[in-house]
Amino acid sequence: MRPIIAFLFASVLGFAQVRVEVRTDRAEYLTSEPVFAVVEVTNMSSAPMAFSLCLGQVDLAIQGQAKRGAPDFWGCLVGRASDGSGCVMSQPPTMASGETVAFWYLLKGYRLPAGDYALRVSGQAGVPRVLPGREFDASLKVHIHDAGEEELKARYASWVREAADGDRRDLAREAIVEMAPVFLEKTIAGFEGQLAIEGLGRIDTEQSRRDLVTVLEKSPESWARELARCVLRSRHEK
């Protein structure tokens, strides 16, 4: 079932025109499943239009719900961006007239129990700033229900495949690390650098701590060894 689109608008400036649609990636979710807002931008003009994540800025928040506290190892990560998360843009790609591109944004900082929620998605779409209509503010319905581990594993199966070698590899790894389900501990341990360290730190089991020690012992980068050491120290101090 395709999620309901929150709203649609078009903006025109001279010969440039853009249409933006905002939706969730699913009609419903299981507890501990990642939630994404998908911002779809269509070039309604007759000329090519530049687009990039670097050109946009989007905020996601669950209305009426406080974010969970930062992990107790968060101080280890301060000042260091996640691997591959930097936004570098020299020559952005372009979309042709009538073409639609989709930007995926992961909801972060929440552990939501079963229930119905309102997800606010606001910001600027990833198109040139000269388009005034790139700004948007939408409220999306999010329904979450309980499920057993096997059903949750089935939902994660596609993300695990993507994380291995799919077109959305980085997005999938980011989602898996954010939610850090215990049954994907070995998958997370196989990620590189900070993602592996952060995910293992979130899981915080005896096995995940052993895998953090392996990262500490085998990583060729000094910063990764220091980060793993810091996270391990925070685990022992709990």
C-alpha positions in Angstrom: 0.0 0.0 0.0 1.4 3.4 -1.0 1.5 5.9 1.9 -0.9 8.9 1.6 0.9 12.0 0.2 0.7 14.8 2.7 0.4 17.7 0.3 1.3 19.1 -3.1 2.3 22.5 -4.2 3.9 24.2 -7.2 6.0 27.4 -7.3 6.9 29.5 -10.3 9.6 32.0 -10.8 10.1 33.1 -14.4 10.3 30.0 -16.4 11.2 27.7 -13.5 8.6 25.6 -11.8 8.9 22.9 -9.1 6.3 20.6 -7.5 7.0 19.0 -4.1 5.2 16.0 -2.6 6.0 14.6 0.9 5.2 11.1 2.1 6.4 8.4 4.4 8.1 5.3 2.8 5.5 3.0 4.3 1.8 3.1 5.1 2.5 1.5 8.6 5.5 0.5 10.6 6.6 -2.1 13.2 8.1 -1.0 16.5 11.9 -0.6 16.1 11.6 -0.2 12.3 13.2 2.9 10.7 10.8 5.6 9.6 11.6 7.7 6.5 10.1 10.9 5.0 10.4 11.0 1.3 10.4 14.4 -0.4 9.7 14.1 -4.1 10.6 17.0 -6.3 9.3 17.3 -9.9 10.8 19.7 -12.5 7.7 21.3 -14.0 9.7 23.7 -16.2 10.9 23.2 -19.8 14.6 23.4 -18.8 16.9 21.1 -16.8 17.1 21.9 -13.0 19.9 21.2 -10.6 19.2 19.1 -7.5 21.2 17.8 -4.6 20.9 16.9 -0.9 23.4 19.7 -0.4 20.9 22.2 -1.7 18.2 21.2 0.8 17.6 21.2 4.5 14.9 19.1 6.1 13.9 18.7 9.7 11.8 15.7 11.0 10.0 15.6 14.4 7.2 13.6 16.0 4.7 16.1 17.3 4.1 15.9 21.0 6.9 13.4 21.6 10.3 14.2 23.2 13.4 12.7 21.6 15.2 10.1 23.6 18.3 11.2 25.4 21.6 11.1 23.6 23.5 7.8 24.1 25.9 8.0 27.1 28.8 7.6 24.7 27.7 10.6 22.7 30.6 12.7 23.9 32.9 10.3 22.1 31.3 11.3 18.8 31.2 15.1 19.3 33.1 16.9 16.5 33.2 13.9 14.2 30.7 13.5 11.3 29.6 10.0 10.4 31.5 8.2 7.7 30.5 9.5 4.3 28.0 11.9 5.8 29.7 15.1 4.6 28.0 17.0 1.8 30.4 17.8 -0.9 29.1 19.3 -4.2 31.1 20.7 -7.1 28.7 20.2 -10.0 25.2 19.0 -9.0 23.3 16.7 -11.3 20.3 18.0 -13.1 16.8 16.6 -13.7 15.1 16.9 -17.1 11.8 18.6 -17.6 9.0 16.5 -16.1 11.5 14.3 -14.2 11.0 13.5 -10.5 13.7 12.9 -7.9 13.2 11.6 -4.4 15.1 12.6 -1.3 15.0 10.2 1.6 15.3 11.5 5.2 15.6 9.2 8.3 13.7 10.0 11.5 16.3 10.1 14.2 16.3 10.2 18.0 13.1 8.4 18.8 12.0 5.0 20.1 8.3 5.0 19.5 6.0 2.4 21.0 2.9 1.2 19.1 0.5 4.0 18.4 -0.5 6.7 16.0 1.7 9.8 15.6 2.0 12.9 13.6 5.4 13.4 11.8 6.2 17.0 10.9 8.5 17.3 7.9 9.6 20.9 7.2 12.4 22.7 5.4 13.7 23.4 1.9 13.7 20.9 -1.0 17.1 20.2 -2.6 16.8 22.5 -5.6 18.3 26.0 -6.2 17.6 28.7 -3.6 16.2 31.0 -6.3 13.0 29.0 -6.2 10.8 30.4 -3.3 8.4 27.5 -3.3 11.1 25.1 -2.3 10.1 25.6 1.4 7.5 23.3 2.8 5.9 22.2 6.0 3.8 19.0 6.2 2.3 16.7 8.8 2.2 13.0 8.0 0.3 10.2 9.8 2.5 7.5 11.2 1.0 4.2 12.5 3.2 1.8 14.5 2.2 -1.6 15.7 3.8 -4.3 17.7 5.3 -7.4 16.0 7.4 -10.4 16.8 11.1 -10.6 16.1 10.6 -12.8 13.0 8.3 -10.3 11.4 10.7 -7.5 12.2 13.6 -9.5 10.7 11.5 -9.9 7.5 11.0 -6.1 7.4 14.8 -5.5 7.8 15.8 -8.1 5.2 15.6 -5.6 2.3 17.6 -3.0 4.3 20.3 -5.6 5.0 20.6 -6.4 1.3 20.8 -2.7 0.5 23.5 -2.2 3.2 25.6 -4.9 1.6 25.8 -3.7 -2.0 22.6 -1.9 -2.9 22.1 1.5 -4.5 21.0 2.9 -1.2 23.9 1.4 0.8 24.7 4.4 2.9 21.1 5.1 3.7 20.4 1.5 4.7 23.5 1.4 7.0 22.5 4.7 8.6 19.0 3.3 9.3 20.3 0.1 10.7 22.7 1.9 13.0 20.0 4.4 14.2 17.7 1.6 15.3 20.4 -0.9 16.2 18.3 -4.1 16.6 20.2 -6.7 18.5 19.6 -9.4 15.9 21.6 -7.4 13.4 24.6 -7.1 15.7 26.9 -9.0 13.4 25.7 -7.0 10.4 26.6 -3.8 12.2 29.9 -5.2 13.3 30.7 -5.6 9.5 30.2 -1.9 8.8 33.3 0.3 8.5 34.5 2.9 11.0 32.2 5.1 13.0 29.0 3.4 11.8 30.1 0.1 13.3 31.4 1.6 16.5 28.2 3.7 17.0 25.9 0.8 16.2 27.7 -1.6 18.5 27.7 1.0 21.3 23.9 1.4 20.9 23.3 -2.3 21.2 25.5 -2.6 24.3 25.5 -6.4 24.9 28.4 -8.6 25.9 28.8 -9.7 22.3 28.7 -6.1 20.9 31.4 -5.1 23.4 33.6 -8.0 22.3 33.2 -6.8 18.7 34.1 -3.3 19.8 37.3 -4.8 21.2 37.9 -6.4 17.8 37.5 -3.0 16.1 39.9 -1.5 18.6 42.5 -4.2 17.9 42.2 -4.4 14.1 41.3 -0.9 12.8 44.2 0.7 10.9 43.0 4.2 11.6 44.0 5.8 14.9 40.9 7.8 15.2 38.7 4.7 14.9 40.7 2.9 17.6 40.4 6.0 19.9 36.7 6.2 19.2 36.2 2.5 20.0 38.2 2.8 23.2 36.1 5.8 24.2 32.8 4.0 23.6 34.1 0.9 25.5 35.1 3.1 28.4 31.6 4.6 28.5 30.1 1.1 28.5 32.2 0.0 31.5 31.4 3.2 33.4 27.7 2.6 33.3 
